[in-house]
Amino acid sequence: MTDKSEDTNRTQAQAHSVHKTCPHCGHRLSPWQQVLLSVDRALVCKNCWYRIILDIDEDRGKAPPSPDKE
């Protein structure tokens, strides 16, 4: 059971480390930009004007939708 929690912590740490710099120019994002990127999952780098869009699957880990009853 601890293996899953360790994997989750490791995955979350990797996800947070991705948000610290622009993937295009490598410019360090400010703490405020990091917060905006983690909430909105989209941000424009002020250094190179590259559009950073995080493609995170929110449905992963949720139960599948129930079929509509008609």
MARKEMI-580135 format. One record per residue (C-alpha): residue in one letter; x, y, z; residue number from 0. Coordinates in nm, 2 decimals, decimal comma, always signed. Layout:
% residues N
<r><aa>A</aa><c1>X</c1><c2>Y</c2><c3>Z</c3><i>NUM</i></r>
...
***
This chain:
% residues 70
<r><aa>M</aa><c1>+0,00</c1><c2>+0,00</c2><c3>+0,00</c3><i>0</i></r>
<r><aa>T</aa><c1>+0,29</c1><c2>+0,24</c2><c3>+0,06</c3><i>1</i></r>
<r><aa>D</aa><c1>+0,42</c1><c2>+0,17</c2><c3>-0,29</c3><i>2</i></r>
<r><aa>K</aa><c1>+0,12</c1><c2>+0,34</c2><c3>-0,44</c3><i>3</i></r>
<r><aa>S</aa><c1>+0,15</c1><c2>+0,65</c2><c3>-0,22</c3><i>4</i></r>
<r><aa>E</aa><c1>+0,52</c1><c2>+0,67</c2><c3>-0,30</c3><i>5</i></r>
<r><aa>D</aa><c1>+0,44</c1><c2>+0,65</c2><c3>-0,67</c3><i>6</i></r>
<r><aa>T</aa><c1>+0,18</c1><c2>+0,92</c2><c3>-0,64</c3><i>7</i></r>
<r><aa>N</aa><c1>+0,41</c1><c2>+1,15</c2><c3>-0,45</c3><i>8</i></r>
<r><aa>R</aa><c1>+0,68</c1><c2>+1,09</c2><c3>-0,71</c3><i>9</i></r>
<r><aa>T</aa><c1>+0,44</c1><c2>+1,16</c2><c3>-1,00</c3><i>10</i></r>
<r><aa>Q</aa><c1>+0,31</c1><c2>+1,48</c2><c3>-0,83</c3><i>11</i></r>
<r><aa>A</aa><c1>+0,67</c1><c2>+1,60</c2><c3>-0,77</c3><i>12</i></r>
<r><aa>Q</aa><c1>+0,75</c1><c2>+1,54</c2><c3>-1,14</c3><i>13</i></r>
<r><aa>A</aa><c1>+0,44</c1><c2>+1,73</c2><c3>-1,25</c3><i>14</i></r>
<r><aa>H</aa><c1>+0,53</c1><c2>+2,02</c2><c3>-1,03</c3><i>15</i></r>
<r><aa>S</aa><c1>+0,89</c1><c2>+2,03</c2><c3>-1,16</c3><i>16</i></r>
<r><aa>V</aa><c1>+0,76</c1><c2>+2,06</c2><c3>-1,52</c3><i>17</i></r>
<r><aa>H</aa><c1>+0,59</c1><c2>+2,39</c2><c3>-1,43</c3><i>18</i></r>
<r><aa>K</aa><c1>+0,91</c1><c2>+2,57</c2><c3>-1,31</c3><i>19</i></r>
<r><aa>T</aa><c1>+1,05</c1><c2>+2,66</c2><c3>-1,66</c3><i>20</i></r>
<r><aa>C</aa><c1>+0,92</c1><c2>+2,74</c2><c3>-2,01</c3><i>21</i></r>
<r><aa>P</aa><c1>+0,96</c1><c2>+2,42</c2><c3>-2,22</c3><i>22</i></r>
<r><aa>H</aa><c1>+1,05</c1><c2>+2,64</c2><c3>-2,52</c3><i>23</i></r>
<r><aa>C</aa><c1>+1,31</c1><c2>+2,89</c2><c3>-2,39</c3><i>24</i></r>
<r><aa>G</aa><c1>+1,39</c1><c2>+2,75</c2><c3>-2,05</c3><i>25</i></r>
<r><aa>H</aa><c1>+1,31</c1><c2>+3,08</c2><c3>-1,88</c3><i>26</i></r>
<r><aa>R</aa><c1>+1,22</c1><c2>+3,03</c2><c3>-1,51</c3><i>27</i></r>
<r><aa>L</aa><c1>+0,85</c1><c2>+3,10</c2><c3>-1,44</c3><i>28</i></r>
<r><aa>S</aa><c1>+0,77</c1><c2>+3,32</c2><c3>-1,14</c3><i>29</i></r>
<r><aa>P</aa><c1>+0,58</c1><c2>+3,16</c2><c3>-0,85</c3><i>30</i></r>
<r><aa>W</aa><c1>+0,27</c1><c2>+3,34</c2><c3>-0,96</c3><i>31</i></r>
<r><aa>Q</aa><c1>+0,30</c1><c2>+3,21</c2><c3>-1,31</c3><i>32</i></r>
<r><aa>Q</aa><c1>+0,35</c1><c2>+2,86</c2><c3>-1,17</c3><i>33</i></r>
<r><aa>V</aa><c1>+0,03</c1><c2>+2,89</c2><c3>-0,97</c3><i>34</i></r>
<r><aa>L</aa><c1>-0,17</c1><c2>+3,01</c2><c3>-1,27</c3><i>35</i></r>
<r><aa>L</aa><c1>-0,03</c1><c2>+2,73</c2><c3>-1,48</c3><i>36</i></r>
<r><aa>S</aa><c1>-0,12</c1><c2>+2,47</c2><c3>-1,22</c3><i>37</i></r>
<r><aa>V</aa><c1>-0,48</c1><c2>+2,61</c2><c3>-1,20</c3><i>38</i></r>
<r><aa>D</aa><c1>-0,56</c1><c2>+2,71</c2><c3>-1,56</c3><i>39</i></r>
<r><aa>R</aa><c1>-0,32</c1><c2>+2,46</c2><c3>-1,73</c3><i>40</i></r>
<r><aa>A</aa><c1>-0,24</c1><c2>+2,73</c2><c3>-1,99</c3><i>41</i></r>
<r><aa>L</aa><c1>+0,00</c1><c2>+3,02</c2><c3>-1,98</c3><i>42</i></r>
<r><aa>V</aa><c1>+0,20</c1><c2>+3,24</c2><c3>-2,22</c3><i>43</i></r>
<r><aa>C</aa><c1>+0,57</c1><c2>+3,27</c2><c3>-2,14</c3><i>44</i></r>
<r><aa>K</aa><c1>+0,65</c1><c2>+3,64</c2><c3>-2,10</c3><i>45</i></r>
<r><aa>N</aa><c1>+1,00</c1><c2>+3,58</c2><c3>-2,23</c3><i>46</i></r>
<r><aa>C</aa><c1>+0,94</c1><c2>+3,41</c2><c3>-2,57</c3><i>47</i></r>
<r><aa>W</aa><c1>+0,56</c1><c2>+3,44</c2><c3>-2,59</c3><i>48</i></r>
<r><aa>Y</aa><c1>+0,53</c1><c2>+3,06</c2><c3>-2,62</c3><i>49</i></r>
<r><aa>R</aa><c1>+0,19</c1><c2>+2,92</c2><c3>-2,53</c3><i>50</i></r>
<r><aa>I</aa><c1>+0,23</c1><c2>+2,66</c2><c3>-2,26</c3><i>51</i></r>
<r><aa>I</aa><c1>-0,06</c1><c2>+2,42</c2><c3>-2,24</c3><i>52</i></r>
<r><aa>L</aa><c1>-0,07</c1><c2>+2,13</c2><c3>-2,00</c3><i>53</i></r>
<r><aa>D</aa><c1>-0,26</c1><c2>+1,83</c2><c3>-2,13</c3><i>54</i></r>
<r><aa>I</aa><c1>-0,37</c1><c2>+1,65</c2><c3>-1,81</c3><i>55</i></r>
<r><aa>D</aa><c1>-0,64</c1><c2>+1,39</c2><c3>-1,82</c3><i>56</i></r>
<r><aa>E</aa><c1>-0,87</c1><c2>+1,48</c2><c3>-1,53</c3><i>57</i></r>
<r><aa>D</aa><c1>-1,09</c1><c2>+1,17</c2><c3>-1,58</c3><i>58</i></r>
<r><aa>R</aa><c1>-0,81</c1><c2>+0,93</c2><c3>-1,49</c3><i>59</i></r>
<r><aa>G</aa><c1>-0,89</c1><c2>+0,77</c2><c3>-1,16</c3><i>60</i></r>
<r><aa>K</aa><c1>-1,26</c1><c2>+0,85</c2><c3>-1,17</c3><i>61</i></r>
<r><aa>A</aa><c1>-1,53</c1><c2>+0,60</c2><c3>-1,23</c3><i>62</i></r>
<r><aa>P</aa><c1>-1,67</c1><c2>+0,58</c2><c3>-1,58</c3><i>63</i></r>
<r><aa>P</aa><c1>-1,99</c1><c2>+0,78</c2><c3>-1,65</c3><i>64</i></r>
<r><aa>S</aa><c1>-2,31</c1><c2>+0,59</c2><c3>-1,59</c3><i>65</i></r>
<r><aa>P</aa><c1>-2,53</c1><c2>+0,53</c2><c3>-1,90</c3><i>66</i></r>
<r><aa>D</aa><c1>-2,83</c1><c2>+0,75</c2><c3>-1,93</c3><i>67</i></r>
<r><aa>K</aa><c1>-3,16</c1><c2>+0,58</c2><c3>-1,84</c3><i>68</i></r>
<r><aa>E</aa><c1>-3,43</c1><c2>+0,65</c2><c3>-2,08</c3><i>69</i></r>
***
